[in-house]
């Protein structure tokens, strides 16, 4: 049995997704005893997002309600879609990869582009996110439907993003030079003005998977070490009450 750690190390000095205004921590504490709370970065490093992350799916399963068997030693199929910096995953790419992987009903699906095997995530700056391969909306629509039809409700990718938020966040936020820090007053003001219409355009790809009830894990690294086409996955998020996303440890198990 071989264990392959696919988790991006958390670096207290710098995380490669800190350039985005959405990369902020949330404070979780009892209503009347905030001093007992925790400061947690739900999207730092390798992270799991549930459909409940989005307002319109908020009534769906939360972190503390996800059955253990959905995340621990979950059978998974590997699909390769080789993509380089800034390249888009097309519907044709998604169709070919899904058909080649042939996930069994109930499997998780792991998509490997090769981006997580490059050193970009180790460097300061925004290249890791801004140049990441990403799904087109048509690819996401196809893949989300295909996964739902096959009872595949967990998607793991080695990209920094599912869809690139290039309608508003990228041109607006990075037009400010130097770009403000993610937890700055400027970031808080930007998010205050960042309405639902803008969010739906920037995160249309992510919402396609959420709409189909698919949990997603992004920012895997080192997937090139996996040699098997079928593996088992361990995804270990924080068991946050009513949480909608969490940084997590992800390990592939080859038997």
Protein Blocks (a to p, Z undefined) as FASTA:
>chain_A
ZZddfbdcddfkbcfklmpmklccdddddfklmmlmccddfkgcjddddfklpmklmmmc
cfklmcfklmgopacddddddddehiacdfklmmmmmmmnopaehiacdddehlmmpckl
mpgcjklmmmgccddfklmmmmmmmmmmnopabdcdfbfbfbdcfklmmmmmmmpccddd
fkbmklmmmmmmmcfklmmmmmmmmmmmmmnopacdehiehklmpmbfbdcddddddfde
hiabdcdddddddZZ
